[in-house]
Amino acid sequence: METIADLVLARADDDRVGLRCDDTSLAWSAVVDECRRRASWLRSRLDPDRPPHVGVLLDNDPEFVFLLGGAALAGAVIVGINPTRRGTELARDIVHTDCRLVVTDTAHRDALLTGLDLGAAEIVVVDGDDYRGELAAADPTIAAALPSPDDLFLLLFTSGSTGAPKAVKMSQGRAGRTSANSTFSADDVLYCAMPLFHGNALHASVFPALRSGATLVLRRRFSASEFLPDVRRFGATFFNTVGRALGYILATPETDEDRDHSVKYALGPEASQADIRAFRKRFGIPVIEGYGSSENAIIMVPVAGMPRGSLGRPMDGLDVLVADPLTSAECPPAEFDTDGRLVNADVAVGELVSRNSLSRFEGYYKNPEAEAERARGGWYWSGDLAYRDADGWFYFAGRAGDWLRVDGENFAAAPIDRILARWEPAAAVAVFGVPDTVTGDQVMAAIELRTRSGPFDPAVFAAFLAAQPDLGTKWAPRFVRIVGHLPTTGTNKIDKQPLRRAAWRTDDEIWWRPARAARYRRFTFADRTALDDALAANQRTALLP
C-alpha cells in the first residue's frame, strides 16, 4: 500500500512547477528538498520515547506544506491547529493531542498563544532566527526508514459545528490512498484557499497535486475579492471550497471579466443550491458538491447526469443506506413533487450509515466515547442526515444535531433551510431548535438579508411561507432572528451552535408568532422575560445554556 511518504518521494526528480504562493514559485524537486530538510529537523527535535506530535498553527504558507512532507518522511504526526479557536479551547486542542512542538509564526504566537498553558508543548517560530539556523544545519541527505502504511500521520480536528471538535486519526496509508482516484494531470493548476488544517484542502488539493504532479497554488487566507484575480493570475483549472465561500464570491461586484479564466470545475460541499446555480450562471464554473468527511468512512462520488442537489452515489464497494437512528431500519425513498420538492421528509430523512466501511474509520485520538458513537452495532454512523431517492441518489440533509421535535413530531432542520433559502431577500439561512416552554422544541430561523433587500417585512415573509407547498405543518419558524452575518466555522460552514445557545437571548432583531395562527410581531424584552419565566416554571431553564 502506498504511503504519503511514497507520494512525496515520487516528486523528487520532477522539475515542473509544483508550488506557488504569492511571488514564490518552486519546482516539485525543490519542494521535496525542503520536505527532506524538515524531516531531518523533526528527527533531531522529537523525543523517540514520546508521541511525535507537531501542532502547526499557520496560514496557508509554503512552510505548512514543507512540514507535512517532512513529517511524512520522518514518521512524525502533524496536528492541524485551527486559528479561529481561542483561549482555553485552543490550549485544550494542543494539550489533548499531546503536541510536543507547536510550529507557528510571530503573528499567530503573539495573537493566540501568549499566556496560554500548553502543557509540554514547545513553541517554534518559523520566522525567527533560531528556526532558520536549525534548518540550515539540518542534513537533508540522511537516510532513514520510511513509515509504514499503518503509522499515524495526521490528527485533524472536526469543525465542531455540532459539538466539541474531535481529533480524527489519519494514517500514512489512508493519506496515500485518498487521491488514488484523482483525475488531475501534471498540466492542472489547483487553487487552494481553504485552510490546510482541514481535510477539505488536503484531500481535494494537496494530496492530488502530490500524486499527479499538478501545480498547487496556495492562498494564505481566503479572499472573495481576490478570487477571480488569483485564478486568472495563476491559470487555475480547479479550486475547492466549503460552505459559504461561493456566496462570498458572488457578493463581489460583477464585471465583464467574470468568465475570463481557465477553471474547469470546483468542489463545493455544503454550498447552497442557489449559490451553486448562480455561480455557474455568472462565472460559467460547474460546482460539484460531493460528500466526504474527515473520518473518510463514507465517500459519495459525483457522476455526470446526477440530479441537481444530489451528492452522487457511494464509492464502489461501500454499502450505504439512510437509517432511522432509533430503530436502525432503512428509511423509505424520498418522494418529490413536480417541482422537485421533497414531500416526505418526515419519513425519508435519516442518518447516513455504512454497513461495511467501519474498517475505514481509524478513530478519534483519546476519545473512545465518540468512537463508540460512530461504531454502533458494527455499522459506521456518520452523524450526518440524508435522504435517498428511488434511483439510489443521495442528498445531504444536515447534521444529526439538527433534529427537532415539535408537538411530538420529529423532523430535520435541513429541509426547512432549503425552503427558506428560496426567499429572495435571504442571503443565508440557519434553522435550529429552541426549547418549547412545556415540551420539545420550537423552530427558530436566523436570516442574513441581502444588502439591498431592505428591512425584514413580516407580512411578505409570512406570505412566502404560505405559498410553499412542501413546508410541513409544523415547520414554519416560530421565531425569526435577523442577523448581520451568520456565524461560521474556520472552514466557512454555518455554525449553528452559538445561535442555539443564544436562542432569543440576543440584542438582534427578532420577530415571532406567540401562537401558530398569529402574525409575526416584534419580540420585546417583556416577551423574553415571559418565556424565561415559563421555562423556569416548567423546570426547563437548563435547556438554555
N, C-alpha and C positions, 0 to 999 in steps of 0.2 A: 504494500500500500504506500502511495506517495505521502510524503510529509510536506509541511510548508517549507521546511529547510531544503527539501529537494527542489521546490519551485524557485526558491531564491537562487540556489546554485546553478539552476538551468539558465539563468540570465547572465552568468559570469563573463561570457565571451560575446555578449550581444552589445554591439556598439551603436545601435539605434537609440534615438532619444527615448528615455524611459520615464523621467520625472521632470515636471515643470512646476514652478511655483514662483509667482511674481516674475522677477527677471532671471531667476535661476533655471538652468536647463542642464540636465545630466544624462549621459548615456546609461543604459542599464548596467553596463560593466562597471561604471563609476559608482552607481548605487550599490552594487554588490560589494565593492571595495569598502564603502562606508559601513555597510552592514557587518562586514568581517571585523572592521576596527571596533565597532560597538560590541561585537561578540567577545573579542579579546578583553575589552574593558570590563564587561559584565563578569567574565570568568575571574578576573582579578579582584573584583569588589564584593562578590557574593560568597557567603559562608556556605560551604557544601553540606554542613550539618543543619541548616535552617532552610525553610521554604525559599526558593529563589524568585521571590515575587517582587516585581518592579512596577510601581504605580507611575503612570505617565499622565501628567496634567499640563497639556499643551494644546494650542490651537492646531489647525491642520498645517503643521510645519514639516518640511522635509526630515527634520530630526525625528519626528514621530515614526516615519517610515523606516528610517535607519535603525531605530530601536526595535521595531517589530521584526525586521530582518535579522538584527543582531541577536535578539532573544531566541529566534527560531534556530539559529546556528549554535547558540551556546547552551540551549536547553533551559533557558530562563522562562519565566512566566510574566507576560505583560498584563497589568491590571489597568483597564481604561477608566480614568477618573473623570467624572462629569463636572465641568467647571460651573454649571448652573446650581450645583449643590452648595450649601453654605454652612459655616459654623460647625456645630456638633454633628450634624448629619454628614457633612463632608469628612470630618475626622472619623466618624463611625465607619464609613466606606473603606478608608485606608487601614484602620486598625483591624476591622473584621476580616479583610483579605490578607492579613499578615505581610503587608508590604515591608520590605527591608530598605528599599530606596524609593523615594518619590522624585522623579525627574521632572523638572518644571523650568520655567524661566523667571526672571526677576519680577515681571509684572504680575504673573499669577501667584508667585510666592508672597509678594507684599500685599496683594489684594485679598487673598483667600486663606493663606496658611499661617500668617503671623498670629501667634498667641494660641494656636490650637495644640492640643495634646495628641500627638501622632504615634504614641507608643514607641515601638522600637524602630520606627522608620526614620531614615536619614534623608534630608532634603539635598538634592543635587541640582544646581542651577546651570542650565546649558549655555547661557550667555555669560558665564563667569570664567575667569582666568583659570581656576583650578580644573574645571572640566575640560577646557581646551587643552591644558597641559597634559592631563591624564590621557586624553585621546591621542595626542601627538606621540606619547610614549608607548601607546598600545601597539603590539605587533600583530598585524592582521594576517600574517602568514602562518601563525601557529596552528597546526592541525589538531583537531580534537574529534572524538567520536560524536557522530551526529545523534540527535534524539531519535527515539523510536516513535512509531505512529501513536502509541498509547500514552506518550508523555504529555503532560499538561502544557499548553502553550498560551492560552488566554483566559482571563476572567473578565467577562463583560457584564456590566450591570444592566438589568432590565430598566425600562423607562420609569417604572414606579408610578404609572398612571392609575393603577388600581390598588396600590399598597406599597409597602417599603420595597425599594429596589433589591433584587436578588442577584447574586454574582453567578452567572452561568459559566459552567466549565466548557472549554473547547480544547480538544487535544490537537496534537500535531497532525494526526491522520484526518480528523474532521475538517480542520482548516485547509488541508491539502485537497480534499475531495469536493469541497463546496463549489469550486469553479470547474469541476470536471465536464459539465455540460455547457460551458461558456461558448458562445458563437462569435466572440470577438476575434479579430485578427491583428497582426502587428501594425496594420495601417489605421487602426481605430485610435481615437483620442477620447479618453474617459475623463469627464469633468466632474470632480468631486468637491462639493461644498458642504456636504453633510459631515458631521464630526467623526473623526477616526476612533473615538472611544466607543462608538456604537456599531453594532453588527451590520447595519444597512450599508455603511460606507465600505466596510471590509469585504462583505460578500458581493456587493454589486460592482465595486470598482477596484479595490486594491488587489484582492486575490485573483480576479480575472485578468488584470493587467499583468501580474506576475506570470500567469500561465500562458497568456497569448503573446506577450511582448508588446502589447499596446502601450501607448503613452498615457501615463497617469498625470493629470493636472490637478493640483491642489489649490483650492481657495481657502485661505486661512480661516475665514468665517463667512457664512452665507450672507450674501447681499443681493436683495431683489433688484436694486437699481443697477448693479454691476453685472447681473446675469448675462444679458444679451451682449454687452461689450466683451465680456470674458469669452463666451462661446465663439464669437467671431475672431477675437484675437488669437485664441489657441487652436482654432479649427476643430472644435469639439464635435464628435459624432454621437455622443451619448452622455447623459447625465442622470444622476439618481437623486431623489428627494424623498421626504417623508411628510405626511400630514399636510400642514397648511402652506408649505413652501410655494406651491403653484399659485395659490391665492395671493400671496405677497407679490409674486412676479406680475400677476395680472393687474394688480393695483397700480403698477407704474404706468406713466402716460404712454399711450400708443404712438408709434412712429411709422414712417414709411419704410423703415428697415427691419420691421419685426420678423419678416421671413427671409432675411439675408443672413443665412447661417448654414452649417453643414450637419446639424443634428438630425439623426435618422429616427430616433425614438428615445423615450425616457422611461425610467421606472419611478412610479409614484404611489407606493402603498399608502392607504388611508387618506388619499386625496378625495375631495368631494366630487361626485359625478358632474355637478355643474361646473366646477373648475376644470375637470378633465375635458369636457366638451368645449368650454371657452378657450382653453389653451390650444387645442388643435385648430379651432377656427381662427384664432389670432396669429399663432406662430407656425401653424402647419406641422406641429410636432405631435405624433400619437403618444399617449401616455398609457403604459401598462401598469395595472395595479399589482397583480401577483400576490403571493402570500408566503411568508417565511418568518418565523420568529427567531429570537436569539437562541432558543433551545434546539431549533433545527429538526424537530421530530416530524413535523408535517410541512410539506412544501407543495404549493399549488403552482402548476405550470400554465402560463398563459399561452393560448394557441390561436391561430387565425380562425376567424369565424365565430368566436365565442360571443355570447350575448353581452350587451352593454351592461357594465357594472359587475360582471362576474369576475371572480378571482381566477377562474380556469378550472382545471381538473388536477387531482393528485398526481404527483410524480409516479412513474411506473413502479409497481411493486408495493405501493402503500395502500392499505385497506382503511379508508377514511369514511366516516359517516357523521351525521348530525344526530346527537343523542340527547334524550331527556336526562339532565344531571341527577334527578332524583331516582328514576327507575332504570336508567341505562338503556331503555327501549329506543329504537330508532324513530326519529320524528318523521311524520308523513311529508311527502314532497310539497314544495311551495306551489301555490296557485296564484296566477296573475290575471288581472282584468285586461280588457282590450288595449288599455294604455300602458300595459306593462307594470302595473302597480301590484304589490304583494297584498293579497286579500286574506290570507290565513296565517298571519304572523303568530297568532296566539298558540298555534299547534306546530307550525313549521320551524320555528326558531328554537334551537337548542345549542348545546356545546359541541364544538368541533373536536372530534375524537379519532384516534387511530388505534386499530386493534392489533397492529403488528409492527409498530415502529418504536416501541418503548426502548429498544436497544440503541436507537439513535440519540436518545436523550442521555447526556453524560452527567447530568445532575447539577445541583447548586452547591457552591462552596460553603461548608459548615452550616447547612440549613436542611436537615433531614425532614423537618415537618413539611416544608414546601415541596421537597422531592416526593414525599408520600402523597401529597395532594395531587400531583401530576400523574402518579402511577397507580391510581385506584383500580383494583380488580384486574391488574395485568394489562390494562389499556393505558394509552397516553391521552390524558385530558388536557387540552391546550389552554383552557381558561378564556378562550375566545368564543363568542357566539356566532352562529352561521345558520344558513338555510340552504337547501339543495333543491333544484328543480327536477322535474320528471326525466330530463335528459342527462342528469348527472353533473350539471354545472353548479359550482358552489358560490355563495355570496357571503360577504362579511356582514355581521350584524352587531358588532360591538364587543365589549368586554363582559366577562361573566359577572363583574361587579355592577353592570348596568341593568340587572333585573329590577323590576319594580313590582309591587303588589298593591293594587288599588281595588278596594271593595271586594277583596277575595280573589281577584283575577291577576295572574302573573303575566307579565309581558316584558319585552326588552325595549330599551330606550332607542336603539339604533333606527328602527323603522320610523319612529317619530322624528328623530334627527333628519332623516331623509325627506320626510314630508314637509317639515318646517323650512328646510333648505330651498324648497320651491318658491317660497315667498320672496318676491323680487327685492324688497328693501333689505333683506338679511344678507350680510356678508359672510357670516358664520354663525353656527348654532350649536349649543350643547344642551341636551336634555338629560335630566337626572332626577332621582327621587329625593324628596324631603319628608320628614315624618308627618304623618297624619296625627292630629291631636288625640285620636282614640285608638286607631289600629292601622297597621300597614303604612302605606306611603301616599303622597300626593305628587303629581307631576309638576316639575319646575323647568322652565326653559330659560337659558341665558342667551341673549341675542346680541350680536355685534352688528350694528346697522352700517350700511354703505355710506360713504362720505356725503354723498349728495341726496340721500333719501329723505332728509328732513326728520323731524321728531317722530317718535312712535305714535301711531294712530290706533288706539284700541279697537275702534269700530271697524276699521279696514282689516285689522288682523283677525278679528272675530269672524268677519265675512269670509276671509280667506279660509279659515278653519272649516267653516260650514260648507264650503264648496269642495272639500277634499273627500272623495268617496271612500278612500281607504283609511281614513282616520278612525281608529277604533272608538267605541262609545265612551271609553274611559281614558283615552289618550290625550285629549285636549289639555294643555297646560293649565293648572290652577293658578300658578304664579309665572309671571314673565319678568325677568330681570334684564334691563338694558345696560350693557357694559361697553366701555370704550374699546377694550381689547380682551378677547378671551384668553385665559392663561394657557400657556403651552409648556411642554417639557423641553429638555435640552435638544430634542430632535424634532421640534415643531409639531408634535402631536398635541391635540387639545387635551388639557389636564382638567378633569372634572373634580378631582379631589378637593381643591380649595373652594370650588363652587358648592359642593355638597356640605363642606364644613361650615361655610358661612350661612347657607340656606337663605333665610330672609333677614339675617342679621348683617346688613350692609347699608352703606350710605348711597349705593347705586339706586337709580330709579326703578321701582318695582310696581307692576300692575297685577291685580289679582281678582279672582271671582270668589267671593266668600261662599257662594253656593253654586252648584254646577250650572244652573239655568240663568244665573245673574250675568250682567255685563261686566266687562273688566273696568275696574276703577283703581285710582292711585292707592297704593299701600301706604298707610300712615304709621306714625310712631305708636299711636293708640292701638292700631291693628297688631303691630308687632308685640306690644305688651300683652294684649289679649291672647295671642297664640302662645306666647311663652307661659302665661299663667295656666292655660288649658293643658299644655304639656305637663306642667308641674302637677296639676290636679290629678292627671291620669298616670303619674309616675313614669313619664316618657321623656323627661328632660335629658337623660343620659344619651338619647339618640342624637342629640345635637352637641358636638364637642364644645 
